[in-house]
Amino acid sequence: MKSTDIATALGCKAQYIQRLTKQAVEAGQSHLTIKGERFTFEAVNGRGRGGKVYRYRRIQAPAPQRSRRRGVSRVDMAALEALGVDIVKPGSEDKMQIVRYVLAHPEYSIYAVAWGLCTLFRQEESAKSLERRIRRWIKAYQEGGKEALVDSRGGSRGSAVDRGLFMMSIVKSGTLDTYYRRYCAFWCQREGVEIDVFAPQGNISYTGFVRYYHQHKEDGDIKAILRGMDAVDELLPVYSMASQLSYPNQQWQIDATSIDMMVKVPLIDGEPQYFLPIESDQYRLVRYTLNGLVDAYSAARVYKLMLSGTSYGNVRLLEKAINILGVPELIKGDNGKDYVSEHFQSVLEDLGIVYHAATPYKGSEKGKIERGFRTLQHNALFESLPGFVGHSVAQRQKIEAQAAKKSQRGGAGTQTNLRENFLWWWEAERALDGLIAQMFAEHMQAHRGVASHSRTIPHLHQRLGKRSTRKLSREGIRYRGDIYTSTAIWERYRIGDSVTIHEEIDDESLLYIATDAGDYITASSDRAAITLEEAQESKRAYKRRETAKIKQIVRSGKQATAAHSDLISQQLQEASALAQPHVISHPINQPVSPETHKGEAMRDEIIRRVSGM
């Protein structure tokens, strides 16, 4: 036989056989095994490489004999896998298939079959234990036929799966085995059968249950139960989401964008006060971030201006929205760091609000809030507000060009050419609130009474700060390098007790200690009574000032070093000019002039000083 003949007969490539042959020749062997069959080969003259080719001859395998040893290598694993039986919760059909296979293949030991089944379907199952079970099944089949293999403890098997019980069993997360145990428990309760936790029983076998699960797991209702809101979002497109929601505060959507207007920020001692609502003679023009929450059912909305997206700004917006609209069940946003931060997520968890992040690059999943920004800022009333700069670069350039004559326009670095009575940032936020109340008055009606009649959140403001755990020391609670204390602390706690604290977002000098009774104790320190955002901005301003000082010092040091190096180079050149010509002009035997000695001494002194630096 040629390699091509063997390849055709065994369903492989001739190159594979040739490679095996080469390996056998290098190993000094005269036979090889291909897909379980053995062949001998010899080289003959031909037109192949080196002037020779190989001829093969099949070695006839001996007649199969039943092994007396408990061998496991001879069992046909492919045939066992094709059975597709369940050895964890076997039904009568599973037992029947295994019994028929053992009786039809006397060349395999029962232990070998049990070992193969355990290897394929459940590795933690003991092959010796399964062997005993198979022997019992064979004995029962030989004595009573197929009916003797039916498990009578749970009634008849193989019936159709009850879809209602099935959906009840998968409501809570778990494994397939857990789902099946729940299904059997529900079935036993309905049928009045005693529940056996060690041997679950129902109207369907475990194999049938698993088969039904894989057949129907992509059904809409079952998929929604298994995957939760992710599946619901896939099933309900954004354009029809409002019609699918049933009541206000069922779902909110959150996002932020740069507002299309410039507002004034007061300057106190040259420092901008982004969070302090006080007027001053000097100010800076800034484009704030517009952060918003929209109810997906009613389209009611709440907005708040922030310097930039932060978790503190988000909790302030949340507090404002809860006081106006009520308490939401779910908030849908994106994966921005200020939304998925530990601070914001812990506040939502404490308030019992679920957060759901939209799929990246799919803004349509929170289309209400996305379209809400455009609806608000493209309104004629918004565009008439002082400081409006346009919705695009081209529109802003047009507005800037119309604002002043060419000779009056500022150059590079000018914030704007507008000559208007700009709004302070807190005035702009009040103007937006009034504009929203006017534009969305009908939408806000759906929330009248909802905020007061919905479930209330006690101590809402105290829960908005970052939460952490600290141990009570002799001085009090140490947090961020300061000591916070209160007389009420010592009435409830002792030194060494662990307490849960919350920041006061409006006052850095205060902390709230959560008690087991559900109330809060206020502790104070010597810090300044400013908001946490003001404190963070002060730290950033301090770093900018100190960095500028260090840069100036480094710059001055570099300039001084360069000037000193230039002075040394100039002095060396002058000393060399005095010494070098006289050394060349005078012979060795003639005396050297005093000026030459003076120039050489000056050069040596300069070199010594430079070397000693």
N, C-alpha and C positions, 0 to 999 in steps of 0.2 A: 504494500500500500504506500501511496505517496502522502506527503503532509497535507496536500489539498484534499485527498480522499477522506482522511481522518477529520479534517476541519469541516467538511460537508456533513459527515455522519454525526459528529458531536456538536455541531452548531457553534464553532469558534473560528478564529482566524488562523490561516496557515503560518503567519508570522509568529503567533503565540507558540505553536508547536515547534517551529524552528528555533525559537529562543530557548525552550525547554531542552531541546536536543543539544544545543550548544553547551548549556549548563551541565548536562549529564556527561558529555564528552570531557569537559574540563575537570569534572569530579571523578573521571575514570569509571563511569557506570555504563552498562550496555543495555539498560532498560529505563523507561520513564513512565510516569502515571499522569494520565490526562482525563480529568473529570471522572475520577474513580475507576478508570479502566487502564490496564497496564499493557505496554507495548515494548517489544524489543526492536532494535534498529541496527543497521549496518551500512557502511559507506560503499557505494558502487560508482563505477565510472559514469560520467555524464557530462552535461554541458553547464553544470552549475559552477559556482565560484570554486577555484582550485581544481577544476576538472572532475568533481565527484559530487554525488547527491546521496541522500539517505533513503533507504527502503525500510518500511516498518511492518511488523507482524504482531497481531493481537495475541495476547496470552489469555487462554481460556481460564476463567475463574472457576474454582471448585464449587460443587453443589453446596448451597447454604445449609448449615447445620446449627442447631440450637446450641447456644453457648451455655456452658455450665457455670461460668463465672458471672459475677454481677457486673458485666461490662456495660458501659454506656456509650462507647464510641461507635457502635454498629447501628444504633437507632437512626431512622430516616427523619431528620429534623424538619425537612421541607414538607413531608407528608403529615407530620404532627401539626405543623403550623397551619396547614390547609384545613384542619378540622375546625378551627376557630371556636373551641369550646371554652367554657368558663369553669375553672377549677376552684374559684373562691366561693361562688354561690351556684353550684351546678344544678340545673334542672334535669328532668327525666331524659330529655333529648341529649343533653350534654353527656350524661352517664351512658346512654345507649351508644353514642358514637365512640366513646372510649372503650367500652366493652367489645364492640364489634371490631375495632382496630386491633385490640390485643388478641382476640380469637382468630382474626384473619392473618396475623403475623406471628406464628409460633417461633420464628427464628429470633425474636426479640424477647428478652426477659421483661417481666412486669415492672421490675425496678428500673430498667432502662427506659421504658415508656414513661414511668412516673418522673424520672429525672429529666427527661426531655420536656415534659409538660411544665414542670416547675421552672425550668430554664427559660422557656418561651413566654409563659404567662404570669408567673409569680415566683420570683427568685427566693423570697423569704419562706416559701412553703417547703416543708420537709419532704424530700422524695420518699423517705421511708414511711412517713405518715400517709402520703398519698397512695403508696403501694398497698397499704392495708385497706384503705378505702376502696381501691379498685378491686381488690380480691373480694370484699364484701359485695360489691356491685355484681361481680361475675357470678358469685354464689346465688345472690338473689335472682338474677336473670335466669340462671339455669333451673331454679326451683319454681319461680312464679312468672317468668316471662317479663315483658316490658312493663306491665302494670306494677310489678314489684319494685320498680325503680322510681315510682312516683312518690314524692314526699307528702305524706298525709298529714303532717303537722299543721300546715297552713292552708289546707283546702286545696282546691284544684289550681293547677298552674297553667300558664300558657294563655290566659285570657287577655283581652285587650286592656291596655293601660287606661286607667281612669284619668282623664286630662285635668279635671279639677284637683284631684289629690296630687297629681304630678306637679302642678303649678304651686300648690301649697308647700310641697316638699323642697322646692328650689328657691323660695323667697329669701331665706337666709343663706349666706355663702357657706360652702363646704365642698367635699369631694363627692364623687359619684357614689361611693359606699355610704357616705352620710346621707345623701339624697335618698338612696334606696331604703335606708333604715327609717327615715322620716315617713316615706311613702307607706311602708308596712305598718308603722305605728298609727298613721291616720286611717288606714284600711281596717286595722283591728278595732279601733275605736268605733268606726261606723258599723262594722259587722258584729260588734259585741264579743270579739274573740280576745282572749287573754294575750297580752303583749309579752313576747319572749325577747329580751334585749340581746341574748346570746345567739339566738337563731331567728332572725327576722322572718316573718311570714306574711304573705299577701296573695293577691290574685295574679301576680306576675313574677316570673323568675328574675334574678339579677341580670342575666344575659338579655332578656327581653326588655328590661328597664333601660339598660345601657343602649341597646339598639334604638329604642324609641327616643332616647335623649339625643343621640347623634342625628337622627332623622328630622327632629323638630326644633333643634336649638337655634335655628335661624328664623323661625317663625316670629312675627312681629311682637306678639304679646310675651312669648317666652324669652326672646332676645332682650326685651325691655327689662324683664325681671333679672336676668343674668348679668346684664351690663349696666343697668341703671340709666342715669341721665345721658351717658354717652350714646346709648342706643336710641334714647328718645330724641336726641338732637339729630341723629341720622334719619329717623323716621319722620320727624316733623321739620320741614324746611323753614327757614327764617321768615319767608314771606307769608306763611300761614300760621306762624307761631301764635300770633295774637288771638286767632280764632280758636286755637286749641286750649289756651289758658281759660280758666273758669272764674277767677276772682282777682281783685287787686292784691298786691304784695305777694303773689305767687312766685314771681321771678322779677328781679331787678337786674339791670345791666349797668356796668361801670366802665368808664374810660376817661382819658384826659387828652387835651390838645392845647396848642398855643392860641391864645385869644387874639383876634384881629383888631386890637386897639392898644394904644399906649396909655399908661396911667402914671400918675405921679407917686413917687416914694419919697418921704421926707428925709432930709439929711440933718443929723444932729452931731455937731463937732466933726463934720466931714464924713460920718459913717451913715449909710442908708439904714432906715428903720423899716424893714420889710414887713414886720408883724405888729408894729406899734401904731395905732390910729391917732396920730397927733399931727397937727399942721405946723409947718415951719416956713421960713422965708426961702430957704434953699431946698431943692428937690432934684430927683433924678427920674428920667422917663424910662419905664420898664414895660416889657410885654410879659404879663403874668401867664400862668398855666390855668386853663379852665378845666376843672375836674367836675364830672357830673354823674348823677345816678338817674336812671329812667325806669319807670315801672313798665314792663313789657305788655301788661294787659291794658292799663288805662292810658299810657303815654304821659302820665304825670311825671314831672322831673324836678330835680333840685341841683343847683350848681354852686360851686364855691371857687374863689380865686386863690391860687397858691403860687409861691415863688417857683417851685418845681415839684415834681412828683415825689412825695415821701409818704411813709406809713402814717406819720402824724397828721398830715393833711387828709389822708384817706379816712382816718377815724373821726376827724372833725366833720368831714362831709357826711359820714355815716350818722353821727349824732344829729346833725341838722336835718337829714332826711327822715330819720326815725321820728323826730318831733313833729314833722310836717305830714308825712305819709303813713306812718305806722311802722310795724316790724315786718321785714321780708322773711320769706322762707328760704329763698335761694338768691345768691348774687352771682351773676355770670360776668366774667372779665377775661383778661388775657394773662399771659405768664410774665408780666412785668415784675421787676424785683420789688417794687413798692407794694404790689398786690399779693405776691406769694411770700412776702417776708414773714418771719416768725412773729413779729409784732402784730401785724394786721390779721394774720390767720388765727393767732391765739385769741384776739378780741372777738372775732367772728365765732370761734368755737365756744367761748365763754357765754356769748349771747344766744347760742343755739341756732346760728345762721350758717347754712351750707354755702361754700364757695365752689364754683365750677369754672375751670379755665377753658376757654375756647381753644379749638385746634389752631396751632400756629399758622399764620398766613391765611386764615379764613375769617376775615372781618365780618362776613355775612352772618356768622353765628351770633353776633351781638349787633345786628343791623339797626336796632332801635336807637341805641346810643350813638352809633356812627352817623346815622341820618339826622339825629337830634342836633348835633353840633352845626350841621349845615342849615337846618331849618331855623335855628336861633340866629346865627351870625349873618345869614343872607336876608334877614328881615329888614324892612325899610327903617323901622324904629331903631334897630341896633346900628345900622349904617349911619344914622343921623347923630349918634352919640359923639361927644367930643373925643378926639384921639383915634378915630377909626382910620386905619392905615391900608385897608384893602384886603382882598382875599387871596391875592397872588402877587408875584414880584412885578409883573407888568402893570397891574392895577395900582400897586403902591407907587411905582415910578410915575404914573400919570397923576396921582393925587399929590405927590411931592412936587411935581413940576408946576401944578396949578396953584400951589400954596404960596409961592413967592416969586418975585422977579428973579431973573437969572443972576443979576448982580447981587441979590440979597441971599442967594442960596449958600449954604455952608459947604465947605469942602469935605475932604476925607475925615472921618471920625465924628461928623455931625450926626446926632441921633435922628433928627427929623427937621424938615423945613416948615412944618406946620406951626402956625401962630394962633393957637387956640387956647381957650381956658380949660386945660386938661383936668380930668377928674382925679382926685386922690384914689388910691386903690380901694379903700373901704367904701367910698362913694360909688365907684364903679360896680362893686358887688351889690350894693343896695339898688342901684339902677337896674342891674340884671334881674334881681329878685322881683322888682316891679314889672319889668318887661315880661318875665315868665308868667307871673300871675295874670297879666293881661292876655298873653297869647294862648295860654293853656288853661283858661278858667274852667271850661267845660270838662277837661280831663281831670282837673283837680277835684271836681265835685264827687267823683267816685271814691275819694278818700276822706270825705267829710264824715266825721264820726269814727272812721276806721282807726285813726291814731289813738283816740281815747277809749274806744271799746275793744281794740285788739289786746292781746296779752301784754301786760305791762312788764317793763324790765326795771326792777329796783336797782337803785344806785348805778344808773347807766353811765354817768360821767366818770365815776370812780373806776370803772372797768376799762377805760379807754387807753390808759397808759401801758407801757411795757410791764410785763409780769415776770417776777423772778422770786426765788426763795433765798432767804438769808437767816442766819442764826443770830439770836439776840445775845449781845455781849453786855458787859457791865456798864458800858457807856450808853448803849442803845443799839441802833441798827446802822451798820457801816455800809454805805452805798456811794459809789463813785467818789471815794476819798473823803466823804464827809460823814458826820454822825447825825442821825435823825433820832429824835426821842420825843416822848410824850408821857405824861403822868398816867394816862389811861392804859399804856402798854403794861406797866408793872402790876396793874390790877388783874390782868388776865394771864400773863405769861411770866416765865422765870428765865433766868440766864441759861443759855444753851438751847432753848426751844427754837424750832424752825418755824418761820412765819412766811406767808405769801404776801408780797408787797406789790403795789401798783403805783406807777408814776402819776403825778398830777400834771397833765399836759399844759395847763395854764400857769403853773407856778413850780419852778424847779426846786424851790426850798421846801416843798411838801411831798410826803409819801402817804399812801393809804395802805393799812394793814388789814387784810381780809380775815375776819373771825369765823369761827364755826357756827355762830348764830346767824350768819348771813349779812351782818352789817360791817362797817369799816371804821377803823381807828385812824385818826390823822396824826402824823408825826412830822415835826418841823426841824430845820437845820438853820445854819447861819448863811446859807447861800442867798443870792439876790432873788427877789420875787419876780422872775421873768419867765416867759414861756419857754418850753424846751426847744422850739424852733429858733427863738432869739438866742438862746444859749449856744446852739450849734453854729448859728451864723456868727456870733461873737468869737467863737473859737476859730472859725475859718478866717475872719478878718484879722485876728491876732497873728495867725500863721502867715497871712499875706504880708502884714507889716514887718514881722520879724524876718521873714525870708527876704524882703526888700533890703532891710538893714544889713543882713549877712552878705547879700550880693554886692551892696555898696562897699562894704569893708573889703571883700575879696577883690573887687574892681580897683579900689584904692591901693591895696597891697600889690596888685600886679603892676599898676602904674609906677609905684615907688620902686619896686624891684627893677623895672625896666630902666628908670632914670638912674638908679645906682649903677647898673651894669654899663650904661652909656658913659657915666663919669669915670669908672674904672678903665674902660677901654681908651678914653681920651687921655687919661694920665699915663697909661702904658705907652701910647703912641708918642707922647711928648718926651718921656724918659728915653725911649729907643732913639728918637731923633737927636738927643743930646749925646748919647753914648756911641751909637753905631758908626758914624763917620770918622770919629777920632781913632777907633780901634782899627779901622781899615787903613787910615792914612799914615800911621806911625809904625815903623818896624818894631820887631820884638826887642831888639837891643837898645832902642831909644826910649827915653823916659816919656811917660804919659802925662798929659796936661791935667791940672786940677779940675777943669770943667768936665773932662771925661770921667774922672772918679766920681764927681757929683752926680752925673747922669746915671751911672751904673748903680750907685748907692740908692738913688730914688727909685729906679726900676726894681731893684732887689727888695726894697721896703714895700712897694706896692704889691709885688708878687707874694711876699710873706703875709701881708694883711689879707689878701684875697684867699690865700690857701688856708688861713686860720679861721675863715668865716664858716 
